[in-house]
Amino acid sequence: MIHYHAIITGRVQGVGFRYFVQGEAVNRGMKGWVRNTDEGHVELKVEGEQQEVLDFLKTVREGSPFSKVTDMQMEQLPEFAHYQDFRIKG
């Protein structure tokens, strides 16, 4: 199991990007959350099996048909939050 935090920048607000991320996460059995930031970015935290999380993050980096990801900063977190599901926050 691994736990990642990511900040995604680009055209990622107002284009359904959080719903895209949530759908990908749920389909892959990921746990965590995604939300918009006040700075116009999208932030997420995700937990799951290593290869599944890395594949998920690669798909998020590629973006949805209506988004344009220009950068994605990621860091692996040392501790687990034990999320119950994957949800859109605030």
Backbone as CSV, one residue per row, in Angstrom:
resi,resn,N_x,N_y,N_z,CA_x,CA_y,CA_z,C_x,C_y,C_z
1,MET,0.842,-1.188,0.000,0.000,0.000,0.000,0.887,1.251,0.000
2,ILE,0.430,2.267,-0.751,1.109,3.558,-0.754,0.070,4.666,-0.626
3,HIS,0.526,5.839,-0.196,-0.323,7.009,0.017,0.355,8.184,-0.679
4,TYR,-0.367,8.848,-1.574,0.187,9.975,-2.326,-0.672,11.221,-2.157
5,HIS,0.014,12.358,-2.228,-0.616,13.672,-2.271,-0.200,14.303,-3.598
6,ALA,-1.148,14.957,-4.282,-0.830,15.589,-5.560,-1.565,16.910,-5.711
7,ILE,-0.898,17.845,-6.373,-1.492,19.120,-6.776,-1.420,19.160,-8.301
8,ILE,-2.576,19.326,-8.929,-2.662,19.321,-10.392,-2.991,20.738,-10.846
9,THR,-2.212,21.250,-11.793,-2.443,22.591,-12.314,-2.763,22.521,-13.802
10,GLY,-3.360,23.606,-14.285,-3.773,23.690,-15.674,-5.242,24.061,-15.741
11,ARG,-5.906,23.668,-16.821,-7.351,23.898,-16.946,-8.045,22.705,-16.292
12,VAL,-8.187,22.781,-14.959,-8.713,21.642,-14.196,-9.904,22.024,-13.320
13,GLN,-10.340,23.273,-13.397,-11.549,23.674,-12.675,-12.595,24.111,-13.682
14,GLY,-13.848,23.754,-13.409,-14.952,24.131,-14.286,-15.084,23.248,-15.511
15,VAL,-14.379,22.117,-15.532,-14.423,21.220,-16.694,-14.750,19.772,-16.286
16,GLY,-15.234,19.579,-15.053,-15.586,18.244,-14.590,-14.401,17.378,-14.199
17,PHE,-13.264,17.995,-13.945,-12.046,17.235,-13.670,-12.144,16.437,-12.377
18,ARG,-12.723,17.012,-11.324,-12.847,16.273,-10.064,-13.700,15.020,-10.242
19,TYR,-14.748,15.121,-11.046,-15.617,13.961,-11.291,-14.882,12.896,-12.102
20,PHE,-14.065,13.352,-13.038,-13.207,12.434,-13.794,-12.268,11.692,-12.845
21,VAL,-11.617,12.435,-11.949,-10.687,11.830,-10.995,-11.416,10.852,-10.089
22,GLN,-12.565,11.253,-9.573,-13.326,10.367,-8.696,-13.741,9.096,-9.424
23,GLY,-14.215,9.229,-10.649,-14.618,8.055,-11.424,-13.468,7.091,-11.651
24,GLU,-12.310,7.627,-12.018,-11.129,6.782,-12.218,-10.740,6.078,-10.916
25,ALA,-10.784,6.824,-9.810,-10.405,6.260,-8.515,-11.357,5.139,-8.101
26,VAL,-12.648,5.385,-8.215,-13.644,4.382,-7.820,-13.515,3.142,-8.690
27,ASN,-13.356,3.320,-9.987,-13.211,2.174,-10.894,-11.988,1.328,-10.574
28,ARG,-10.970,1.945,-9.993,-9.726,1.235,-9.682,-9.639,0.792,-8.223
29,GLY,-10.663,1.102,-7.435,-10.665,0.701,-6.036,-9.784,1.540,-5.134
30,MET,-9.507,2.787,-5.547,-8.681,3.680,-4.748,-9.507,4.298,-3.627
31,LYS,-8.825,4.727,-2.584,-9.451,5.431,-1.468,-8.778,6.783,-1.325
32,GLY,-9.560,7.813,-0.951,-8.992,9.131,-0.758,-9.988,10.226,-1.056
33,TRP,-9.492,11.354,-1.559,-10.356,12.485,-1.869,-9.710,13.392,-2.918
34,VAL,-10.557,14.259,-3.492,-10.121,15.258,-4.463,-10.909,16.531,-4.192
35,ARG,-10.266,17.698,-4.388,-10.957,18.965,-4.193,-10.291,20.056,-5.019
36,ASN,-11.063,21.129,-5.279,-10.523,22.332,-5.888,-9.799,23.133,-4.820
37,THR,-8.769,23.869,-5.226,-8.092,24.785,-4.306,-8.492,26.209,-4.666
38,ASP,-8.287,27.110,-3.726,-8.593,28.523,-3.970,-7.691,29.124,-5.048
39,GLU,-6.534,28.496,-5.294,-5.588,28.993,-6.287,-5.924,28.550,-7.712
40,GLY,-6.998,27.772,-7.886,-7.392,27.325,-9.217,-6.824,25.978,-9.615
41,HIS,-6.242,25.267,-8.660,-5.687,23.944,-8.916,-6.641,22.875,-8.388
42,VAL,-6.256,21.626,-8.549,-6.971,20.505,-7.943,-5.979,19.754,-7.073
43,GLU,-6.422,19.385,-5.885,-5.595,18.651,-4.931,-6.236,17.304,-4.674
44,LEU,-5.401,16.284,-4.509,-5.935,14.973,-4.169,-4.996,14.225,-3.245
45,LYS,-5.574,13.295,-2.504,-4.817,12.313,-1.735,-5.419,10.966,-2.079
46,VAL,-4.547,9.978,-2.262,-5.014,8.659,-2.686,-4.182,7.577,-2.012
47,GLU,-4.853,6.496,-1.633,-4.201,5.324,-1.054,-4.625,4.094,-1.843
48,GLY,-3.724,3.135,-1.935,-4.044,1.882,-2.592,-2.785,1.072,-2.829
49,GLU,-2.945,-0.002,-3.589,-1.808,-0.835,-3.948,-0.881,-0.038,-4.867
50,GLN,0.406,-0.251,-4.722,1.402,0.581,-5.395,1.166,0.732,-6.888
51,GLN,1.068,-0.357,-7.622,0.952,-0.249,-9.078,-0.361,0.406,-9.493
52,GLU,-1.443,0.103,-8.775,-2.731,0.709,-9.095,-2.701,2.215,-8.869
53,VAL,-2.082,2.656,-7.770,-1.987,4.089,-7.497,-1.128,4.778,-8.549
54,LEU,-0.012,4.181,-8.915,0.855,4.789,-9.928,0.155,4.863,-11.283
55,ASP,-0.599,3.823,-11.645,-1.370,3.853,-12.889,-2.452,4.925,-12.839
56,PHE,-3.126,5.038,-11.692,-4.160,6.058,-11.493,-3.563,7.457,-11.650
57,LEU,-2.430,7.707,-11.011,-1.797,9.025,-11.094,-1.358,9.341,-12.522
58,LYS,-0.931,8.343,-13.257,-0.567,8.558,-14.660,-1.793,8.980,-15.469
59,THR,-2.935,8.337,-15.227,-4.170,8.693,-15.924,-4.616,10.101,-15.551
60,VAL,-4.515,10.454,-14.268,-4.867,11.801,-13.826,-3.969,12.816,-14.528
61,ARG,-2.693,12.508,-14.643,-1.736,13.416,-15.305,-2.095,13.635,-16.774
62,GLU,-2.620,12.595,-17.407,-3.033,12.712,-18.815,-4.287,13.571,-18.947
63,GLY,-5.128,13.598,-17.906,-6.315,14.446,-17.882,-7.510,13.863,-18.594
64,SER,-8.607,14.579,-18.451,-9.861,14.202,-19.096,-9.951,14.900,-20.451
65,PRO,-10.947,14.528,-21.266,-11.072,15.169,-22.587,-11.255,16.687,-22.527
66,PHE,-11.827,17.206,-21.432,-12.118,18.637,-21.357,-11.086,19.425,-20.555
67,SER,-10.141,18.737,-19.941,-9.136,19.404,-19.118,-7.814,19.505,-19.868
68,LYS,-6.902,20.284,-19.300,-5.540,20.351,-19.812,-4.613,20.481,-18.613
69,VAL,-3.994,19.371,-18.251,-3.068,19.353,-17.127,-1.723,19.872,-17.621
70,THR,-1.211,20.907,-16.944,0.090,21.461,-17.325,1.191,21.041,-16.361
71,ASP,0.817,20.684,-15.124,1.805,20.238,-14.146,1.108,19.414,-13.078
72,MET,1.862,18.499,-12.500,1.331,17.683,-11.410,2.470,17.422,-10.448
73,GLN,2.378,18.023,-9.265,3.380,17.813,-8.225,2.882,16.708,-7.307
74,MET,3.713,15.684,-7.099,3.313,14.535,-6.300,4.343,14.272,-5.217
75,GLU,3.845,13.774,-4.092,4.756,13.316,-3.050,4.136,12.093,-2.381
76,GLN,4.979,11.126,-2.099,4.522,9.956,-1.368,4.539,10.301,0.116
77,LEU,3.458,9.981,0.792,3.325,10.283,2.213,3.716,9.062,3.040
78,PRO,4.358,9.284,4.190,4.867,8.164,4.981,3.807,7.423,5.792
79,GLU,2.692,8.091,6.081,1.662,7.466,6.910,0.377,7.311,6.120
80,PHE,-0.478,6.415,6.590,-1.749,6.149,5.917,-2.896,6.803,6.670
81,ALA,-3.903,7.241,5.929,-5.081,7.865,6.519,-6.236,6.871,6.646
82,HIS,-6.144,5.747,5.965,-7.182,4.704,5.997,-8.544,5.259,5.593
83,TYR,-8.584,5.912,4.429,-9.834,6.443,3.896,-10.817,5.295,3.678
84,GLN,-12.096,5.615,3.774,-13.144,4.597,3.596,-13.603,4.478,2.133
85,ASP,-13.450,5.547,1.368,-13.906,5.569,-0.014,-13.129,6.665,-0.741
86,PHE,-13.554,7.007,-1.945,-12.949,8.133,-2.656,-14.039,9.148,-2.918
87,ARG,-13.863,10.355,-2.392,-14.924,11.342,-2.503,-14.405,12.697,-2.952
88,ILE,-15.348,13.506,-3.411,-15.062,14.896,-3.751,-15.319,15.706,-2.490
89,LYS,-14.329,16.469,-2.074,-14.469,17.321,-0.892,-14.781,18.749,-1.321
90,GLY,-15.636,19.402,-0.512,-15.967,20.822,-0.651,-15.881,21.301,-2.015
